[in-house]
Amino acid sequence: MSENSLEQQALLTLLSDFGDRDVYVGVMKGVIAQINSQITVVDLTHQIPPQNIAAARFCLMNAYPYFPARTVHIAVVDPGVGSKRRAIAVEFAQGFLVGPDNGIFSGVLSQTPAIAAVELTNINYWRTPQPSKTFHGRDIFAPVGANLASGVPLKQLGQEIDPASLVKLDIGECKQTTTGVVGCIQYIDHFGNLITNIPGSYVQGKSWCVQAERLTIPSSETYSDVKVGEAFASGVGAAIALIGSHGWVEIAVNNGNAHLHLQLDLQEAIEVLLT
């Protein structure tokens, strides 16, 4: 296969809170295939907790760097579906984003700014000019994404809008202090690992620990550096802090669930102390 033919292959990802019990994801794939059956569709996840835009933001932000240029990412976690919230498509350096303007793309765009954005007002690229009030994933986002992946220019999809006007999801910022960095828990994964909004670069190669509530959690390099059931003098059991594969500081329990074990939740304040 030539280099040119490789470059012409269309790639599209899907992320949603639809789960796998119902036909919603399959229907979106059917709509995409009706437009271009040659598009390769990759499911990032459909297990985002219902209506949890922050979780979707985090997952998409940590997935997009692993896809080639010009990949189209459709993300649908859309509690405002059918309301006045905008349906949008965004071009950024590594491809395109398609979905609701509710902050779901703000993680990606915090790392690689938007080049251009449109509100999806051109009904010629919708599945129907009278879309369902409850399923824009099927009637607007899937067909628009398929057309975009097939080479339709962004500007044909609707009215140009100022990228600065896109909704930003406020999850809090990490801030450096005289003793370390203050942040919060931004995501809890399937294993119960507590992932903070503190980049690992702040602690790489340094001696550090994490303080949360009244707990002091020592740092480590791998989950298995602490034996299952091992307790620290601080009373946090086998909890450890480390830099996860995603590049963020996280809190974990070896062979356990840090979320349940420590009773810490989203948006809880976390402080990294340099020791």
PyMOL commands that set and color helices and strands:
alter all, ss='L'
color gray80, all
select helices_A, chain A and resi 3-8+24-35+53-66+106-111+123-125+136-149+154-157+163-165+200-202+223-225+258-262
alter helices_A, ss='H'
color red, helices_A
select strands_A, chain A and resi 11-16+40-45+71-76+87-92+95-100+114-119+159-161+175-176+180-188+194-199+208-212+215-218+239-243+248-253+269-274
alter strands_A, ss='S'
color yellow, strands_A
deselect
rebuild
show_as cartoon
